[in-house]
Amino acid sequence: MVQKYQSPVRVYKYPFELIMAAYERRFPTCPLIPMFVGSDTVNEFKSEDGAIHVIERRCKLDVDAPRLLKKIAGVDYVYFVQKNSLNSRERTLHIEAYNETFSNRVIINEHCCYTGKEIIEYYLRQLEEEGITFVPRWTPPSITPCSDTSLSSCKKQAASMAVIIPDAALKEGLSGDALSSPSAPEPVVGTPDDKLDADYIKRYLGDLTPLQESCLIRLRQWLQETHKGKIPKDEHILRFLRARDFNIDKAREIMCQSLTWRKQHQVDYILETWTPPQVLQDYYAGGWHHHDKDGRPLYVLRLGQMDTKGLVRALGEEALLRYVLSINEEGLRRCEENTKVFGRPISSWTCLVDLEGLNMRHLWRPGVKALLRIIEVVEANYPETLGRLLILRAPRVFPVLWTLVSPFIDDNTRRKFLIYAGNDYQGPGGLLDYIDKEIIPDFLSGECMCEVPEGGLVPKSLYRTAEELENEDLKLWTETIYQSASVFKGAPHEILIQIVDASSVITWDFDVCKGDIVFNIYHSKRSPQPAKKDSLGAHSITSPGGNNVQLIDKVWQLGRDYSMVESPLICKEGESVQGSHVTRWPGFYILQWKFHSMPACAASSLPRVDDVLASLQVSSHKCKVMYYTEVIGSEDFRGSMTSLESSHSGFSQLSAATTSSSQSHSSSMISR
């Protein structure tokens, strides 16, 4: 098994030559790495012009392990060989390392351009203390012209060098061109996407360890490779990494689920396209109010003054959820603004919750249910955005509410809660420790007028009937251009597209929300006819997870009644696929999402049960997709077919096999 680890490429603001001078001070030992107890030079080569310096060292590590374990393993130290190839002409340092200990059991190969930012910065400070702040660049040595009498000897010397130096260089792993040609290709040291500038990190991301930098780069690269459209900013990617303690697989999973959710519900555009109902503007007792002492945006919520029951009865659960989402989106925007204002990374906000007035009315079951759902959605899609939660004037009924909601709050988030009963917030360790006196709201005995609505009871005349709320909730939550469908074992989901003009373009965009599916495109000259109730032909199933429609009659034969126009595309759970197909003929095109099952080993002899009924009963035989399709007429399509760029994006365990199986020559994957 081969495992790869991508370390970040650190961009320094110091000259290359000074960095190299600091780097050489790591040897033969380094006090900053206690386990690195020594190194011996086993091979060294320098070109005559001084441009190339290759040095190979045998390094010794004292691994922190129990003595008994070392005795069982038969080793006291771990040895590895490191070869550094410095090209002063090209200003590059290539490092190659491999293990010597346990090489018969495991092989470790390392290729890098640079590692260890703290160590290098330590030696840079050491050089500065010694007054060394500049190291001149390498320049070719001056060559004395040969006289006529010595011309022949010069030619012999040059010929000798032409033979000896490349051989020596090749022995050290360098080509002759790298030694002799100033225009030799520069070694690849990383693309801009795998570099993090030191000033950029300090300014926008904060203190990161090398491992954390590496996790950020790897996750960002994966998103760029699989999500060809807009990807989150580094600050937002870091939030998901921090929420999972920089476990990149777990962070990738929750982040991509969030990206699908944002896409389905158009959350990226909520601030521009959605206006809160007037009832919310008048009676939702919350709003933004300056910032705390750390520069975090401050959100004030007078929960005790808010009629949660009246708001739910007047608007429904979905409108409240959407309003909270808009608050969180505004919070992200304010964090970016404060980062620019204060000149340091601000990635979260502070929430001040005043509970004065909280009573049993706030424990109304539908209201608590709405609150729990809001907490669940926010926790899943806005991790690490809450920097601190200040709960003030908690009444006796608060422990009841806390018991209901606390199980749904992440442990890391709960640690950020500070709860004050009565007027405790006015004493030591209270509000003044976190918020400047000048901006404490007036309703908390402060000097600053707070423009947050005071809340109050929602008039019953604004209440809606249960039927109105149900219809409104359905409209708000499903207001999307995407449709959902269920795919069962033996019961694919199919949609029909009629094409009048050849060379039209069928485009699709779908997410595989559950299970693995096979995506197919078929063409037929005749339309599939809806079957009668007792027919074996087209039929549909309605399920809670989405519709299931089958159009291809079971008596149809592939190659006679319809034909496959694209190679099947296997899509794994969690993948997001965008693509297009340029139609060659008019007629009827069928897009099919089919259940993908692993090849059976010994189960082929088992009797078959009715596929549809079995799939409805066995959850493991059910898939779910969310899709959107569009047809671009040949007269409306702009650009050549080759301009459609391939992009197969996914967000789970995206396999190389799936990625390589994009589309055939008549279609190409595009990002919408």
C-alpha positions, 0 to 999 in steps of 0.5 A: 500500500502506498500512502502520499503526504503533501507538505506545504510549500512555504513562501519566505520574504527572505532571499533564497541565499539567506534561507540556504545559509540558515538551512545548513545550520541544521546539520550535523545536529539540530537542538530544535529537533531533540530526536535528531541526534547526529548526521555524517556526510557520506558523499559530497560533490561540488561543481568547479564553478560552485553552482552545484552542491550535492551532499548526502548525509546518513542521519540518526534518530533517537525515536521516543519508544519504550526500551523493550520495544526497541529491543524487540525491534532490534534497533537503538536508533533509526537511520535514514539517508538524505541527499540535498541537491543545491543549484545556486544558478537556478536557486533551487534546493531539492531534498530526497530522503529514504529510510535505511532502517526497516527498509526490508519491511517498509520503504519511505521516499521523500521528495521536497523542496523545503520543510520546517518553517519554525526551524528555518526562522530560528536560524534566520534570527540567529544569522541576524543576531550575528549581523548576517542579513545578506548573502550574495547570489552566485555568479559564474567565475571569471574565465581567463582567456587561453593563449595560443600556446595553451589553447590545446591544453584548455581544450583538453581540460574542457573535454575532460570536464565534459566527461567527468563532471556529468558522470559525477553528477549523474552518480549524484542524481543530476543530469549533465544539462543541469550542470552546464546549461544556464537555460536548463529547465527549472525544477518544479517547486509547486504551483501557486495553489500549493503555496502559502505566503507567510504574510498572507497566513499571518494576515488572514488565517492566523497561526498554523502549524506545518501539518495544519497548513498541509491539511488546508492545501490538500483539501483546497487542491482536492476541491479545485480538482473536483469542484471546478466552479466556485470553491470556499475561501481558505478561511471557510475551509479552515473552519471545517478543518478545525471543527474536525481537529484537522482530520482531513477525511472527516472535514472533507465529508462534512464540508462537501455535504454543506456545499451540496446543501448550499447549492440545493437551497441557493444559500450563496444568494440569500442576502441578495435575493431574499427579503425577510417578511415584515413580521420578522423585521418587527418582532424578531428581537435580534441584530448586529451591534458593533464588535467585541474587544477581540474585533469579532462582530457582535450579534445581540439576541433578546430571546426573552423578549421574543415571541417564538410561538407567535413567530412560528404561528405567523411564519412557520419553521422554514421562514425562521430558519431562512432568516437565521441563515441570512444572519449567519451569511451576514456574519461571514461577510462582517468577519471579512470586513473586520479582518480588513479593518483590524489587520488580523484574522477574524473568523468568528463572531460573538453572540450576546443572548439576553434571557430576561423575560424567558418563561414557559411560553418559550418552551412551547413544543413546536417552538423548541422543535424549530429551535433544535432544527435551526441549531442542527442546520447551523452546526452542520454548515457554519462550524467554528463561526461562533467565537463566544456566546454570552448568556445573560440574566438566565432565569430559573426556567433556563435549565429546562431549556438548556436540558432540551437543546444542549445535546444538539450542540457540539462539545467544542461549541459548548465550551464557548458558552458563558452563562450569567444569572441575574446581574452577575454579568456586571461583576468581575469576569463579566461583560466588561471583560469581553465588550468595551464599556462604550458599546454595552447596550442600554437595556443592559445598563450600558451607554450605547443605544441599541437598535435591535427590535424590542420584540413583543407579542405577535398579534394573533391576527397575523397567525396563519392556519395550519394548512397555510403554514404547511403549504408555505413551508413546503414552498420555502424549503423546496424553492429550488431549481433541483428535483429529487428522485429515488433510485431503487434496485431494479427500478431506475429513475428516468426523465424524457427530453424531446429534441427537435433540432440536431446539434442541440445540447443537453446539460445536466447537474446532479448530486448523488445524495445516497448510494452509488448509481450508474448514469446513462443516456439513451436515444429513441426515435419513438416516445415511450408510451405511458403503460396501463396499470397492469402493464410491464411498461413505464410506471412511477413510484412516489416515496418520501425521498423523491419520485421514481419514474421509469419510462423504458418499457421492459419489452423494449430491446436495447439496439432495436427500440433504443440505443445508448449514446454515452458510455455508462458513468458510475457515480459514487455517493457524495459526488457532484456531476455536471455534464453535457451531450451534443445531440446527433439526431432529433427524437427522444433522449432518456436520462437514466439514474440506475442503482449500481450494485457490486458484482455478485460472487455466489448470490447469482443462484438465489431466487429474485424477489420483486425488485421494486417491493424489495427496494422499498423495504431494504434501505441499502437498496435505495439511492437518492439523487438531486438533479437539474437538466436544461436543453440549449437549442442549436441556435442559442448555443454559443461557442465550439464544442471544444470549449466545453471543459471537462469537470467531474466533481465529487465530495466523498471518496472520489476514486481515480477510476470514476474521475477518469471515466468522464464522458465520450467524445460527443459530450464533455463535463462542464461546470455550471 
